[in-house]
């Protein structure tokens, strides 16, 4: 039997008000000059200003240069801001994009070269050998779970292809998961990020890779998200629903140590070609891809239906999921969101080259991806 290595190492401070513990923690570990890395929209909102009121005793600078699907140039700009401030630590504050940038700003402040030289599949990938700046993370959405992930997804500036820096060294030292930070999210963002969390849990569970620990986490994360998502969309300040979605988001990101599937390959292509929000792209593809996957792992679909309390077994799971999407306001196919037949050749090429579908329960060819995109139009 082969040896498999398991690890769930990130310390997490979870609950309403966790954001108020950041300053004391940083001072305790000897950090006094944090750079907050956040996105352009959050930088102008009261939620960031309110968070800063809890950072007394620290000399704080803000880099709010993250927007859209994060790019390599945003990482380099963040590193320049870190150096200009003379910072000694990084606070990642935001959704998946801001946190992905925050996780790797420290690499290019302490190592030579461009961040692209540290992506896992670079032909001469540079090693991360120096100690990185102290990094803590505060998620403000419940979707990617980037706060507990050991990878950072950044896009090439010109092609918008997503590239991945992968290393346990970029894990947050502490996550401060405060569901109150998600109260102000618009319903559409809550829905899209929530579907992202649900997709992570479902695809991780369906992956054929061997990781029973992740299977258990993924099933429970699916159960929690399925029960909480609609309430979180309809009642944005419902603390229980927001807490449940934040927990499900982190569980999905922990579970996808086990890897993902073809939904994510399609979503990565849609992000690169059409600049679709990642959570929305997952939501637009998930029922089409899962309907195609059902025949390969029917028992797993039965289990998903069971934890989500879906009557009718695994065959009823995809119709239930499609109805959930509609209930939170995600309607229409790809065509309704700006995708055209002219996009298909590049979508298929990028999805086929993407690594995620290597752990899909059904093997995927270019012809399969073309059929899936057409079915989702």
C-alpha positions in Angstrom: 0.0 0.0 0.0 1.4 3.4 -0.9 2.1 6.1 1.7 -0.1 9.2 1.7 0.7 12.3 3.6 -2.1 14.3 5.3 -1.9 17.7 7.0 -4.5 20.3 8.3 -2.1 22.8 9.9 -3.7 26.2 9.8 -4.6 27.8 13.2 -8.1 29.4 12.9 -9.8 31.9 15.1 -13.4 31.5 14.1 -16.4 33.6 15.2 -18.1 37.0 15.3 -15.6 39.6 16.4 -12.5 37.6 15.4 -11.2 40.6 13.5 -10.7 42.4 16.8 -8.0 40.0 17.8 -5.6 40.8 15.0 -3.7 43.7 16.5 -3.0 41.9 19.8 -1.8 38.9 17.9 0.6 40.8 15.6 2.1 42.7 18.5 2.5 39.5 20.4 4.6 38.0 17.6 6.6 41.2 17.2 5.0 42.7 14.1 4.3 46.4 14.1 4.1 47.6 10.5 1.5 45.5 8.6 0.6 46.0 5.0 -3.1 45.3 4.4 -3.6 43.7 1.0 -7.2 44.1 -0.2 -9.2 44.7 -3.4 -10.1 48.0 -5.0 -13.8 47.8 -4.0 -13.2 46.8 -0.4 -10.6 49.6 -0.1 -13.4 52.2 -0.5 -16.0 50.5 1.8 -16.7 51.1 5.5 -15.9 47.4 6.3 -12.2 48.1 5.8 -12.3 51.4 7.7 -14.1 49.6 10.6 -11.5 46.9 10.7 -8.7 49.5 10.8 -10.2 50.9 14.0 -9.2 47.7 15.7 -5.5 48.0 14.7 -4.4 50.4 17.4 -0.7 50.2 18.2 0.2 49.3 14.6 1.6 51.4 11.8 -0.7 50.3 9.0 -0.5 50.8 5.2 -3.0 49.6 2.7 -2.5 48.2 -0.8 -5.9 48.1 -2.5 -4.7 47.3 -6.0 -6.4 43.9 -6.5 -9.3 43.7 -8.9 -11.0 41.1 -11.1 -9.1 37.8 -11.4 -5.8 38.7 -9.8 -2.8 39.1 -12.1 0.9 38.8 -11.7 1.4 42.5 -12.0 -0.9 43.1 -9.0 1.4 40.8 -7.0 4.5 42.8 -8.1 2.7 46.1 -7.2 1.8 44.7 -3.8 5.4 43.8 -3.2 6.5 47.3 -4.1 4.0 48.7 -1.6 5.3 46.3 1.1 8.9 47.6 0.5 7.8 51.3 0.3 6.1 51.0 3.7 9.0 49.1 5.3 6.4 46.5 6.3 7.1 43.6 8.5 4.0 41.5 7.9 1.0 41.1 5.6 -2.7 41.2 6.5 -4.8 39.6 3.7 -8.3 41.2 3.8 -10.9 40.2 1.2 -12.2 37.5 -1.0 -10.2 34.9 -2.9 -8.5 37.4 -5.2 -7.1 39.6 -2.5 -6.1 36.6 -0.4 -4.3 34.9 -3.3 -2.3 38.1 -3.9 -1.6 38.6 -0.2 -0.3 35.1 0.1 2.5 35.6 -2.4 3.4 39.2 -2.0 6.0 38.0 0.6 7.7 35.8 -2.0 8.7 38.6 -4.3 9.7 40.9 -1.4 12.2 38.3 -0.2 13.2 36.5 -3.4 14.5 37.5 -6.8 12.5 37.5 -10.0 8.9 37.7 -11.1 6.1 35.8 -9.3 5.6 33.7 -12.5 9.0 32.1 -11.9 7.5 30.5 -8.7 4.5 28.8 -10.3 4.6 25.1 -9.8 4.9 24.2 -13.5 7.5 26.7 -14.6 10.2 24.9 -16.5 12.9 26.4 -14.2 10.7 27.0 -11.1 12.5 28.9 -8.4 12.6 27.4 -4.9 11.2 29.4 -2.0 14.2 29.3 0.3 14.0 32.5 2.4 11.6 32.9 5.4 8.5 34.8 4.2 6.9 37.8 6.0 4.4 36.9 8.7 1.0 36.6 7.1 -2.5 36.5 8.6 -5.8 36.2 6.6 -9.3 37.6 7.1 -11.8 36.4 4.5 -14.6 38.7 3.6 -16.5 36.3 1.4 -17.4 32.7 1.8 -16.3 31.0 -1.4 -12.8 30.2 -2.3 -11.5 29.3 1.2 -8.2 30.8 0.0 -7.5 31.7 3.6 -6.7 28.1 4.5 -5.1 27.1 1.2 -1.5 26.4 0.3 -1.8 27.6 -3.2 -2.3 31.0 -4.9 -3.9 31.4 -8.3 -2.7 34.4 -10.3 -3.3 35.1 -14.0 -0.8 36.0 -16.6 -1.1 39.7 -17.4 -1.6 39.3 -21.2 -3.2 35.9 -21.7 -5.2 35.8 -18.4 -4.3 32.1 -18.1 -4.4 31.1 -14.4 -1.1 30.0 -12.9 -0.6 28.4 -9.5 2.0 29.0 -6.9 1.9 26.0 -4.5 3.8 25.7 -1.3 2.9 25.1 2.4 5.2 28.1 3.1 2.5 30.5 1.9 -0.1 29.2 4.4 -1.4 31.9 6.7 0.1 31.8 10.2 -3.4 32.4 11.6 -6.8 32.8 10.0 -9.2 35.2 11.6 -12.5 34.0 10.2 -15.2 36.6 11.2 -18.6 36.0 9.6 -19.6 39.6 10.5 -17.2 40.7 7.7 -19.6 39.1 5.2 -22.7 41.0 6.3 -22.4 43.7 3.6 -22.0 41.4 0.7 -24.6 41.9 -2.1 -26.9 39.0 -2.7 -25.4 38.2 -6.1 -21.9 38.0 -4.6 -23.1 35.8 -1.7 -24.8 33.5 -4.2 -21.8 33.2 -6.5 -19.2 32.7 -3.8 -21.5 30.3 -2.0 -21.8 28.2 -5.1 -18.0 28.3 -5.3 -17.8 26.8 -1.8 -20.4 24.2 -2.6 -18.6 23.3 -5.8 -15.3 22.8 -3.9 -16.9 20.4 -1.5 -18.8 18.4 -4.1 -15.9 18.1 -6.6 -13.5 17.2 -3.9 -15.8 14.4 -2.7 -16.3 13.1 -6.3 -12.5 13.1 -7.0 -11.2 9.5 -7.2 -8.0 10.4 -5.3 -7.6 8.6 -2.0 -8.1 10.9 1.0 -10.8 9.7 3.4 -10.2 12.7 5.8 -11.1 15.1 2.9 -14.1 13.0 2.0 -15.5 13.4 5.4 -14.8 17.1 5.4 -16.2 17.6 1.9 -19.5 15.8 2.7 -20.0 17.8 5.9 -19.1 21.0 4.1 -21.6 20.1 1.4 -24.3 19.5 4.0 -23.6 22.8 5.8 -23.5 24.9 2.6 -26.7 23.3 1.1 -28.6 24.1 4.2 -27.3 27.7 4.7 -26.9 29.3 1.3 -30.4 30.4 0.6 -30.8 32.0 4.0 -27.4 33.8 3.7 -28.6 35.3 0.4 -32.1 36.3 1.7 -31.0 37.4 5.2 -27.6 38.9 4.8 -27.1 39.7 8.5 -28.2 36.2 9.7 -25.2 35.3 11.8 -25.8 31.6 11.8 -26.2 31.4 8.1 -23.1 33.6 7.5 -21.1 31.5 10.0 -22.2 28.3 8.3 -21.2 29.5 4.8 -17.8 30.7 6.1 -17.2 27.4 7.7 -18.3 25.5 4.6 -16.0 27.7 2.5 -13.0 26.8 4.6 -14.0 23.1 4.6 -14.1 23.1 0.8 -10.6 24.5 0.5 -9.3 22.0 3.0 -11.0 19.2 1.2 -9.6 20.1 -2.2 -6.2 18.9 -1.1 -7.8 15.9 -2.6 -8.1 17.8 -5.9 -11.1 18.9 -8.0 -12.6 18.1 -11.3 -13.9 19.1 -14.7 -16.2 21.9 -13.3 -13.1 23.8 -12.3 -11.3 23.2 -15.6 -14.3 24.7 -17.3 -14.4 27.6 -14.8 -10.7 28.4 -15.2 -11.2 28.6 -19.0 -14.3 30.8 -18.6 -12.2 33.1 -16.3 -9.4 33.3 -18.8 -11.4 33.8 -21.9 -14.5 35.7 -20.7 -13.3 37.1 -17.4 -16.2 35.5 -15.6 -16.2 35.6 -11.8 -14.8 32.2 -10.6 -17.8 31.4 -8.4 -20.3 32.3 -11.1 -18.4 30.3 -13.7 -18.5 27.2 -11.4 -22.2 27.8 -10.8 -22.9 28.0 -14.5 -21.1 24.7 -15.3 -21.7 22.5 -12.2 -25.1 21.0 -13.1 -24.0 20.2 -16.7 -20.8 18.6 -15.6 -22.3 16.7 -12.7 -25.1 15.3 -14.9 -22.3 13.9 -17.2 -20.4 12.5 -14.2 -23.4 10.7 -12.6 -23.0 7.5 -14.4 -19.3 7.1 -13.3 -19.9 7.3 -9.5 -23.7 6.8 -8.8 -23.1 5.7 -5.2 -21.3 9.0 -4.4 -24.2 10.9 -5.8 -26.5 8.9 -3.6 -24.4 10.0 -0.6 -24.5 13.7 -1.7 -28.3 13.5 -2.0 -28.4 11.9 1.5 -26.4 14.7 3.2 -28.4 17.4 1.4 -31.7 15.7 2.3 -32.7 15.4 -1.4 -35.5 12.9 -1.9 -35.1 10.5 -4.8 -31.4 9.5 -4.4 -28.5 10.4 -6.6 -30.5 10.8 -9.7 -32.3 13.7 -8.1 -29.2 15.5 -6.9 -28.4 17.5 -10.1 -32.0 18.7 -10.5 -32.0 19.8 -6.9 -28.8 21.6 -7.4 -30.1 23.4 -10.4 -33.2 24.5 -8.4 -30.9 25.8 -5.6 -29.0 27.9 -8.1 -32.3 29.4 -9.4 -33.5 30.1 -5.8 -30.4 32.2 -5.1 -30.7 34.1 -8.4 -28.2 32.3 -10.6 -30.2 31.7 -13.8 -29.5 31.3 -17.5 -26.8 29.4 -19.3 -23.4 30.6 -20.5 -24.9 32.6 -23.4 -26.9 34.7 -20.9 -23.6 35.7 -19.3 -21.7 36.8 -22.4 -20.3 33.5 -23.7 -20.6 33.0 -27.5 -19.8 30.2 -29.9 -16.8 32.2 -31.0 -15.3 31.6 -27.6 -15.6 27.8 -27.8 -12.2 26.9 -29.4 -10.2 28.7 -26.8 -12.4 27.6 -24.0 -11.9 24.0 -25.0 -8.2 24.3 -25.4 -7.7 25.9 -22.0 -10.0 23.5 -20.2 -8.3 20.5 -21.8 -4.9 21.8 -20.7 -6.1 22.5 -17.2 -4.9 20.1 -14.5 -8.1 19.9 -12.4 -9.9 17.5 -14.7 -7.2 14.8 -14.2 -9.1 13.9 -11.0 -12.6 14.1 -12.5 -14.5 10.9 -12.0 -14.8 10.6 -15.8 -11.8 11.2 -18.1 -12.3 14.3 -20.3 -11.2 14.8 -23.8 -11.3 18.0 -25.9 -14.5 16.6 -27.5 -16.0 16.1 -24.1 -15.3 19.7 -23.1 -16.7 21.0 -26.3 -19.9 19.0 -25.7 -20.1 20.3 -22.0 -19.6 23.9 -23.0 -22.3 23.6 -25.7 -24.7 21.9 -23.3 -24.2 24.7 -20.8 -24.7 27.5 -23.3 
